Amino acid sequence: MLKAMTATSPGATPAGASPERGCVLVVDDDDTVAEVVTRYLERAGFRVIHAADGPSALAAVQSHSPDLIVLDLMLPGMGGLEVCRRLRETSPVPVVMLTALGEETDRIAGLELGADDYVTKPFSPRELVLRVQSVLRRAAAPLETPGRTLLTSGDLVVDTSAREARRGGRLLPLTVREFDLLTFLLRHPRMAFDRAQLLEQVWGWTYGDHSTVTVHVRRLREKIEDDPARPRLLVTVWGIGYRWEAPEAADASDPSEAPRASAASEAPGASNAPEAPGASAAPGAPDALHAPARRDAPDSLKIRDEWPDQRP
């Protein structure tokens, strides 16, 4: 049964909140969680729309054009992963996922579908607000001081002011994090970075799941490489991590000696450095050591409200 979608009045700013910073769509079937998240976001100055299920969320995207979506993956009927997949078919709107602690398989799948960030339950509403602000800041602001900046590498052209990337004149459908990752690597050609460094430099995290980087590298390769299984631009540096290879340098190198990246070597959950050739693991396949946690407790028990006087 579908629940009605609710929203704060357009243009209204909750008492005590800062001026409106944008519109956030919260998709969660737990009214308690949605209420707490809504209150924190409104206090931070956002206008909030609430959808309780997948179809309502997709309808809200069409009617309200939110600036960002907070999406719970465990929705009744149409799940969060399916909602994310349908969103990415038509819209680049940033998505922050809410996932149950330990649900690595779903988290990886969400990132592969194009989600920009995630927060695991139980979560701090304050942390969620900071993640929302971080993603929106990267999505809205140019990476440079005022002025048009173009980064080029072969037939790849990145306009940091317009936040557009084109290859051979074709616009690349990059998510916020994919664009940021590509831009960072283009600014540092021929420099090898491990996943912890990329997580800090691109995501701004000093800790986190390194598989987040692995998934975004794989998705970026699918959009910029002629053959993602044998990348010649975003290459793997065995035992270290990744680096951007200028097309001229890649063409001059011996193809037989070029680093080979496969789905096996990019398997989520690997160590910080890419695995040695020959490793085998299906991308996104359930791992016996990382089996999704059962969701036995209601979402209302999986949230920490840090303002006791403001609890619902």
Protein Blocks (a to p, Z undefined) as FASTA:
>chain_A
ZZddddddehiacehiacdfbdcddddfblklmmmmmmmmmmnopacdddfbfklmmmmm
mmnopabdcddfbdghjafklmmmmmmmmpccdcdddddehilmlmmmmmmnopabdcdd
dddfklmmmmmmmmmmmmmpcfbdeddddddehjaccdfklopaceehiacdddfklmmm
mmmmmmmghiacdfklmmmmmnopabdcfklmmmmmmmmmmmmpmblmlccklccdehil
pcdddfklmmmpcfklpccddfklmgghiafbdcdehiacdehiacfklgccddfbcfkl
mcccfblklcZZ
